[in-house]
Amino acid sequence: MTDRLDRAASERAMARIRATASTVRAPQSLRAAVAQERLAVEQAAPRRPRGLIVAGAAASAAVALALVVVVLVSGSNGTPGGSVADAAQVALRAPTDGPPARTSDGHLRMSVGGITFPDYGARWKRWRAVGTRTDTVAGRAAVTVVFARGAERVGYTIVDGDPLSVPTDAPRIAYDGLDVAVLRRGDARYITWEKDGHTCVLATRGTDLKRLLSFAAND
């Protein structure tokens, strides 16, 4: 009677595990390990006493359950794709290096992925680049130029690689032909747009939205 109950419990557990595993794409190496373990149990089963067969089935179920747990954990905590919020936090940080040199065509001698940073001081005389920094966002280089006008600060970050994700509910503005997403995080305001397949972010804690939009449109 006990053997039948144990076998029934084991079969129900395996059914639940198979149902869960069917919805998850497991790495091939893990699937192979489970398959080998199951084969070993099945081959050994005829030579074992009845009680050990039930134990072997339970062991196989445990391995399969471990597979499901590993896959679910790796799926939820895998390599992050990154978001514009991550880039905005970088843009708000203080510079660690000096400002880049200016060019004669209204740009700075600094670029990311073929995109050259603008020199906002060429149009708005009171604004100037005061420093730079380089960080990593989602495993990609994120270069920031910090612009200042008195106590005001605006960080302009360009992230190398594919565009970062933008919240689907973020308000969007069509400004001077540019599609810009506008977001806030605490006391910080930032806008983001794509240029040549890269993410660009302007972030500030004190400058108004109109200034950020004007900067973006004159990138």
C-alpha positions in Angstrom: 0.0 0.0 0.0 2.8 2.4 0.9 4.7 1.6 -2.3 1.6 2.4 -4.4 1.1 5.7 -2.5 4.8 6.6 -3.0 4.7 5.7 -6.7 1.5 7.8 -7.2 3.1 10.8 -5.4 6.2 10.4 -7.5 4.2 10.3 -10.7 2.2 13.4 -9.7 5.4 15.2 -8.9 6.9 14.2 -12.3 3.8 15.4 -14.1 4.0 18.8 -12.4 7.7 19.1 -13.2 7.2 18.1 -16.9 4.4 20.6 -17.2 6.6 23.4 -15.8 9.6 22.4 -17.8 7.6 22.4 -21.0 7.2 26.1 -20.7 10.9 26.8 -20.2 13.7 26.7 -22.7 16.5 25.0 -20.8 20.1 25.1 -21.8 21.1 22.0 -23.8 23.7 21.0 -21.3 21.2 20.9 -18.5 18.7 18.9 -20.6 21.4 16.4 -21.4 22.3 16.0 -17.7 18.6 15.3 -16.8 18.3 12.8 -19.7 21.4 10.9 -18.6 20.2 10.8 -15.0 16.8 9.5 -16.1 18.4 6.8 -18.3 20.6 5.6 -15.5 17.6 5.3 -13.2 15.6 3.4 -15.8 18.5 1.0 -16.6 19.1 0.3 -12.9 15.4 -0.1 -12.0 15.0 -3.8 -13.0 17.9 -4.8 -10.8 16.7 -3.0 -7.7 14.2 -4.0 -5.1 10.8 -2.3 -5.3 11.6 0.2 -2.6 14.7 1.4 -4.4 12.8 1.8 -7.6 10.6 4.4 -5.9 13.6 6.1 -4.4 15.2 6.2 -7.9 12.2 7.8 -9.4 12.2 10.4 -6.6 15.9 11.1 -7.3 15.1 11.6 -11.0 12.3 13.9 -10.0 14.6 15.9 -7.8 17.1 16.3 -10.7 14.3 17.4 -13.0 13.1 19.8 -10.4 16.6 21.2 -10.0 16.6 21.8 -13.8 13.4 23.8 -13.6 14.7 25.9 -10.7 18.0 26.6 -12.4 16.3 27.6 -15.6 13.8 29.8 -13.9 16.5 31.5 -11.8 18.8 32.0 -14.8 15.8 33.4 -16.8 14.9 35.9 -14.2 18.5 37.0 -13.3 20.3 36.6 -16.5 22.3 39.2 -18.3 20.3 42.4 -18.1 19.3 44.2 -21.3 19.6 47.5 -19.6 17.2 50.5 -19.7 17.4 54.2 -20.2 16.9 54.6 -16.5 20.4 53.0 -16.0 21.9 55.4 -18.5 20.1 58.4 -16.8 21.7 57.5 -13.5 25.1 57.5 -15.2 24.4 60.9 -16.9 23.7 62.4 -13.5 27.0 61.5 -12.0 29.9 63.9 -11.5 32.6 63.9 -14.2 35.9 62.1 -13.5 37.9 63.6 -16.4 38.4 67.0 -18.0 36.3 68.3 -20.8 37.1 67.3 -24.4 38.6 69.8 -26.9 36.3 71.8 -29.0 36.2 71.7 -32.8 35.5 74.5 -35.3 32.3 73.0 -36.5 30.3 73.1 -33.2 31.3 69.7 -31.9 33.6 68.2 -29.3 36.5 65.8 -29.9 34.7 62.9 -28.3 32.5 60.3 -29.9 30.7 57.0 -29.3 29.8 54.5 -32.0 30.4 57.1 -34.7 28.3 59.7 -32.9 30.2 62.9 -32.0 29.1 65.0 -29.0 27.9 68.5 -29.8 29.4 71.6 -28.3 26.4 73.3 -26.8 28.5 76.3 -25.9 28.9 77.1 -29.6 25.2 78.1 -29.7 24.5 78.9 -26.1 27.5 80.9 -24.9 26.9 80.5 -21.2 26.8 76.7 -21.5 30.1 74.8 -21.6 31.4 71.3 -21.3 33.0 70.9 -17.9 34.0 67.2 -17.8 33.5 63.7 -18.9 33.2 60.2 -17.5 33.0 56.6 -18.9 30.8 53.9 -17.4 29.3 50.6 -18.3 25.6 50.1 -18.8 24.4 46.5 -19.5 27.9 45.6 -20.5 28.3 48.4 -22.9 30.4 51.6 -22.8 28.4 54.7 -21.8 30.3 57.9 -22.3 29.0 61.1 -20.6 29.8 64.8 -21.2 28.7 67.1 -18.4 27.6 70.6 -19.5 27.2 73.5 -17.0 25.8 77.0 -16.8 26.5 78.4 -13.4 25.0 75.9 -10.9 23.0 74.1 -13.6 24.2 70.7 -14.8 23.1 68.6 -17.7 24.7 65.2 -18.4 24.7 63.9 -22.0 25.3 60.1 -22.2 25.6 58.1 -25.4 25.5 54.3 -24.9 27.4 52.1 -27.4 25.7 49.1 -28.9 22.0 48.4 -29.5 19.4 50.8 -28.1 18.3 50.4 -24.5 14.7 49.6 -23.5 12.4 52.5 -22.9 9.3 52.1 -20.6 6.3 51.6 -22.9 4.2 54.1 -20.8 6.8 56.9 -21.1 5.3 60.1 -22.6 6.7 60.8 -26.1 7.2 64.2 -27.7 7.8 65.0 -31.4 10.1 68.0 -31.1 11.6 69.6 -34.1 11.4 66.3 -36.0 12.9 64.3 -33.1 11.0 61.5 -31.3 11.8 61.9 -27.7 10.7 60.0 -24.6 10.3 62.1 -21.4 10.8 60.5 -18.0 11.3 61.5 -14.3 12.9 59.6 -11.5 12.7 61.4 -8.1 14.0 64.9 -8.6 15.7 64.0 -11.8 14.3 64.7 -15.3 15.7 63.0 -18.4 14.8 62.6 -22.0 16.0 59.9 -24.4 16.1 59.3 -28.1 17.8 57.1 -30.7 20.5 58.3 -33.0 22.2 56.0 -35.6 21.0 53.0 -33.6 22.3 54.1 -30.3 20.7 55.4 -27.1 21.2 59.1 -26.2 20.2 60.5 -22.9 20.1 64.0 -21.4 19.6 64.1 -17.7 19.4 66.9 -15.1 18.2 67.8 -11.6 17.7 71.5 -12.2 17.2 72.4 -15.9 13.8 72.6 -17.4 12.4 70.3 -20.1 12.5 73.0 -22.8 16.3 73.3 -22.4 16.7 69.5 -22.7 14.6 69.4 -25.8 16.5 72.3 -27.4 19.8 70.5 -26.6 18.5 67.2 -28.2 17.2 69.0 -31.3 20.6 70.6 -31.8 22.6 67.5 -31.3 
